[in-house]
Amino acid sequence: MYQKIKRILALAAVLIIAALYLAVVILALTGGSKTRELLAAAIAATVVLPVLLYIYMWLFRVFGKKDAEDHDEAK
């Protein structure tokens, strides 16, 4: 189950990052006034999103093991 969630989150992160870069390219080609700010946001999201997903998976692993161990002890 953990591997399936991990794959889904990784795919979601890749799709979000790709969408951010696609939006920046489209806005750059149209010459929007906020292109620099959107590029900075896309670069920040490229760093922040994987870090947040790593923290989420780490917390899931830490708290998931506790729940599984508690459930096994109850039997």
C-alpha positions in Angstrom: 0.0 0.0 0.0 2.8 2.4 0.9 4.5 1.9 -2.5 1.3 2.7 -4.3 0.8 6.0 -2.4 4.4 6.9 -3.0 4.0 6.4 -6.8 0.8 8.4 -6.9 2.5 11.3 -5.0 5.5 11.2 -7.2 3.4 11.3 -10.4 1.3 14.1 -9.0 4.5 16.1 -8.2 5.8 15.6 -11.7 2.5 16.7 -13.3 2.3 19.8 -11.1 5.9 20.8 -11.8 5.4 20.2 -15.6 2.2 22.3 -15.5 4.0 25.1 -13.8 6.8 25.2 -16.4 4.3 24.9 -19.2 2.4 27.9 -17.8 5.6 29.9 -17.5 6.6 29.1 -21.1 3.2 30.1 -22.4 3.2 33.4 -20.5 6.8 34.1 -21.7 5.8 33.7 -25.3 2.8 36.0 -24.8 4.9 38.5 -23.0 2.9 38.8 -19.8 3.9 41.3 -17.2 4.1 38.8 -14.4 6.4 36.3 -16.2 9.4 36.9 -13.9 7.3 36.4 -10.8 5.7 33.2 -12.2 9.2 31.9 -13.2 10.4 32.5 -9.6 7.3 30.7 -8.3 7.9 27.7 -10.6 11.5 27.4 -9.5 10.5 27.7 -5.9 7.8 25.0 -6.3 10.4 22.8 -8.0 12.3 22.8 -4.8 9.5 23.1 -2.2 7.1 20.4 -3.6 9.6 17.5 -3.5 10.7 18.5 0.0 7.1 18.6 1.2 6.4 15.3 -0.4 9.5 13.8 1.2 8.4 15.1 4.7 4.9 13.7 4.1 6.2 10.3 3.2 8.6 10.3 6.2 5.7 11.2 8.5 3.5 8.5 6.9 6.3 6.0 7.5 6.9 7.0 11.1 3.3 7.2 12.2 2.2 4.3 10.0 4.6 1.9 11.7 3.3 2.9 15.1 -0.3 2.2 14.1 0.6 -1.2 12.6 2.6 -2.2 15.7 -0.3 -1.2 18.0 -2.7 -3.2 15.8 -0.4 -6.2 16.0 -0.1 -6.0 19.8 -3.9 -5.8 20.2 -4.3 -9.3 18.6 
